[in-house]
C-alpha cells in the first residue's frame, strides 16, 4: 500500500482551516452571554495548562524532580516574581533535586 504524504498534509490543512474558519462563519453576531464569554476567555489557558503540565513532570529523569520544580515555579509565580526568576529558580530546583537523588541512590 502506497502512502501519499501530500494527501495527508492536504487533509490536515483542510481540517485545521475548517476548525478555525467555521466559528467565524457561523457566529456573525456578538456573543452576549456572560457564561459563554467567560468560558471562551479561559479555553486557551486551560488548553495550555493541559498540554504543559504532563510535559513538566516527564521532562526530567524523575517525576519527583519535575514536581519539585513545578512547586517552586508555582510558589514564585504566586508571589508575583518575574518570569525570568520563576524559570531560573524552577530549573535550579530541578537540578538540585536531581543531584540529591543521585547522591542518595
Secondary structure, 3 states (H helix, E strand, C coil): CCCCHHHHHHHHHHHHHHHHHHHHHHCCCCCCCHHHHHHHHHHHHHHHHHHHHHHHHHCCCCHHHHHHHHHHHHHHHHCCCCHHHHHHHHHHHHHHHHHHHHHHC
